[in-house]
Amino acid sequence: MGYSQLGFLLVCCSVLVFASGSSRSLPVLPFDEGFSQLFGDDNLMVLRDGKSVHISLDERTGSGFVSQDLYLHGFFSASIKLPADYTAGVVVAFYMSNGDIFEKNHDELDFEFLGNIRGKDWRFQTNVYGNGSTSKGREERYGLWFDPSEDYHQYSILWTENQIIFYVDNVPIREIKRTETMGGDFPSKPMSLYVTIWDGSDWATNGGRYRVNYKYSPYVAEFSDLVLHGCAVDPIEQSSKCDNAPSHETIPTGITSMQRTKMESFRKKHMTYSYCYDRIRYKAPLPECVIDPKEADRLRVFDPVTFGGGRRRHGKQHHRSRSSRGKATSI
């Protein structure tokens, strides 16, 4: 499915399936109708059902794919099963970006899975860039309460004109509300959906202490239940007649009171880093930050240097994100 002659298209597939780890039926696109291979040659394999895809990393290359259309707002989701065993340095990313079009002022919404050492919990991070604000990293980092290599779990991004929500298995884990003070740092230009696997040895696992060991390769990440539900936009005119919010009865439009309780519980138990409390990177929190004293106290116990404003004795910790082609770029 490419761009229509009218320059816009509301993506809504008539085929409904049950998404793993979700209580909702979601519209799912066959891979060939919604996506194209980005890189990796035969390290990308579409399964016989036409809706599931495996991407792998070996000594030769990583791999990845991208949506055929750009979208202005919507709900984007995938069921993902991460590589097993020793995966230090292996980065699997599920994200939205327009870096190929707006090189100097791109927007981005990220899920990044940062590999693990055998026997340790997986970690992942979310990140938000708006209008090329890469000097203002908005990372949050978390542990997972399950082994993501044992089964599929659903990871989703809701992006509207005034709100961004990240979900894991239907549980919201992070909410970003558009504020006047945030200005252009709130992502507002059409983006494509990207999926990549690549070597992030220099930074991903314990700041680069543990690197990819290719004797365990190929590292295979499995994707199914791919959802592109939003407003496809003409890449030249960047116009669409779709509503700002996605339209489908099973698509969330915000956070319910029960979900907010679950989100607060998740953040209390599993969040290990938030840019809003990083006293080393920012003398004052960025304008959209809402400071929770209890959250601040918990993170300060976890890392009193970063979250307490003291001196770091062993050098500054660097947080990084990858470009749209799967290469790490320093913030």
N, C-alpha and C positions, 0 to 999 in steps of 0.2 A: 504494500500500500504506500504510494508516494503522495506528493502534494496534488491536490485536486486543481482543476482549472479555475475554480472559483476562488482558490487561495486560502480556503479554510475548510476544516472538516471536524465535526465532533466525533471522536473515536468512541464508539459504543458497540461492542461485538455482541451478537445475539447468543453466543455460546456461553453458558454459565456453568462453572464447576465449583466444587468445594475446595477452598484454599487451605492447605495444610496449616494447622495451628490456629485457624480462624473460625469464628462462628458465622461468618458472612459468606454468601455466594457472591463472587466478584466476576466481572466480565474479563475474559482472558483472550488474548490475541495469539494465534499461531505465530511462531518465530518469523517465518518468511514474510508474513503480512505486516509485521510491525517493526522488525529489526534488520540490521545489516552487520556483517562482520567488520570489526574495526581493525584488528591486527591479529597475528598469531598463526596464520596458515592452518595446518591441520590440527592445531592445538584447540580448535573450537569444533565441537561435534553436536549437531542437532539430532536428537533421538527420533525414532520412528514415529512417535505420536505427533511430531511436528511442533509441539508446544514446550518441550523440555530441551535444555541445552547444557552441555558440559564444557567448561573452559579449563585449561590446564597451564601450569608453569613447569618448564624443564630448563636444562642448561642453555638451550637455544633461544627460547623466547617465552614470554607470557602470552596472554591472549585477551580478547575482549570483543564486545559488540555494542552497538549504539542504535537508538530508535531512528527510524527513517524520517520522522517528523520532529519539528520543534513544537513545544507546547507552552502556552501561557496559562498557568495554573492547572490544577488537577490533582488526581490521586494516583500514585505510582507505587507498585508493590511487586514483590517476588517472594516465592518460597525458596529458601537457600539452604543447602547442605554444604558445610565447609570441609576442606581437606582434613584428613585424620592424621593421627600420630604426631611426629615432630614437625611443626610448621613454623618455627621461629623465622622471622624475616619475611614471611609470605604475606602479602597484602591482598585482600579481596575487597573490591570497592563496588558499591551500588550507589550511584549518585547522579545528580542532574547538573548540567553545565552548559554554558554557551561560549566557552573559551576559544573555540575554533572560529567564532564569528567576531567576538569582542575581545581581542587579545589584551587590551590595556584596561578594560573596565568590565571584566566578565563577572557573572553571577555563578554561584555554586551551592548545592545542598548535598551533603555527604553522609553516607554510612561507610565507615572504613573498619575492616576487621584486621587486627594487627598481629595475627599469628600467635603461637604459644609454644612453650617448652613442655615436653611430655610430662603429664601429671599436674600441670598448673592450669588454672582457669584461663579461658579465652578472655581477651579484652577487645573492646571496640570503641570507636569514637564517632561522634557526629560533629559536623562543622557547617558553618554558614558564611558565605562571602556575598557581598553585594557591591556592584559597581566597581569591581577591581580592588576591594578593600582587603587585599591579602596581607597588608601590614598589620591588620587588626584580626588576628586569629580568633575565631569564636568557637574553639573546640570545647567539647565536653567529652570526658572519657569514663568508661564504665567497665565493670565485670559482668559476666553473664551468669545466670542462675542455672544454666543447663549446658550440656556439651553440644555445641552446634554442629559437630561432625557426626553425631550419631543419628540425626534425623533432620527432616526439613522443618524450618521455622520461617514464619512470615515476617518480612521487614517492609515497612510502608512509609511513604512520605505524602502528607497532605499539604498542598501549597495553594493558598488563596491570595487575594489581593491584600489582606490584612493579617494573615496568620500562617505559620508553618508549624506542623506537628510531625514528630517522628514517632513511629510505633514499632513495637516488637510483639508479635503474636496478639495484635489487637490492643495491647496495653500502651497508652501514650507514655513516652519516656522523656520527651522534651517539647516545650512549646515556646515559640518565638512570636510575639505580637508586634505588629508594625507600630512604631511610635513616631511622632513628629521629630523628635531629637535624633532618631536613628537615620532619618533622611534617606539618601540614596543607598545606604548600606543594606537596606532591605531588598532582597532579590526581586526585580521587577521586569526583567526582559525575558523573552521566550528562551527556553532551554530544551536540550535533548536529554534523554535518559541514557546513561552509560553503565556498563558492567565490565570490570577488568580484574585480572589477576596478574601480579607482577612482583619483582624482587625489591623489597624495601629494606634490605639488610642494614643500610646505613642508619636507620632510625626507628624501625617499626617495633621491634621487641626489646624492651628495656633500654631504649635510646640507642640501639645499634649494638648492644653488648652480645646479643645472640643473632647469628647470621643464618641465611638459608643454607641448608646442607643438602646438596643435590643427590646424595646417595638415597634419599627418601623420595626423590621425584619419580614420575611426574606428580605434582600436587594438583588435584582435581577438585574444582568447585562445581556443584550441581545446582541448576536453576530450573524452576518450573512455576506454573501459575503466574505468568508474567502479565501484569496489568498496566495498561496505558489508558487512563480514563481522564481525558481533559480536552482542552481546546487546541487543536493543531493549527499552526500559524504559518502563513506564507513567509518563506525565508527572506524575500525581498521587501515586500510591503510591511511585513510583521504585523498583519492585521487579522482579526478574527471576529466573528459575530457571536461567538459563544458567550454564555454567562461567565462571570469571573469564577464562580464556585462550580465544582463538578456536580453533575446531575445524575444520580442513580440512587435508588432507595437504600442500597446497602453500603453506600459510601458515607463515611462520617462527615459531619459538618462542623464539628467542634468536640469539646471534651465534656462528657457527662460528669455529674457529681461523683458517681461510683468510679469512673475512670480516673478522675482527679485524685481520689483517695489512693488508687493503685499506683498512679504516677508518683505521688509523694512517697509512697512506700518504696518503690523502686529506687528513687533518687537517694533516699536515706540509706538503703542497704547496699547499693551497687555503684553509685557515682564516686569516682576517685579523683576527678579533676574537673574544674570549671574555670573558664577564663574570667568570669565575673569576680572571682575571689583571688586571682593571681596578682599578688602585690609586687612581684618582681617584674612582670611584663608591663603592668599598668599601675601607675601611681594612684589613679582614680578609676573606678569601674567604668566601662563603656556606658553610654547614656541609656541604653535599653535595659540594662541590668536591674533586676529587683533583688535586693540583698535580703536574704533570709538569715537572721542571726544564728539560728540553730544549725542551718546548713554550713555557715561559715565556721562555727565552732567545731563541727565534726570534721571538716576538711583540714582545719588547723591542726587537729590532733594527728591526722593522717600525714600531713607534711607541713610542719610549723614554719619552715623556711619560705616555701612558696606562698602559703596562705596566711602567714603572720607578718611578713614584711621584713624578716631578718636577713642576714647576709648568707649567701650561698657559698660554701667553702670550696666546692669542687667543680665550679664552673656552671654556667647557665644551662638549663635544660632547654633543648630546642624541640618545638613541635612542628611537624611538617604535614603537608598534604601533597597529593600528586596532581600533576597536570592532567588534562583530558586524555592524554595518550599513555598515561600510566608511569610517568617519571616523577620522582620526588622533587619538590621545589621547596626551598626554605622560606619560612615566614619571617 
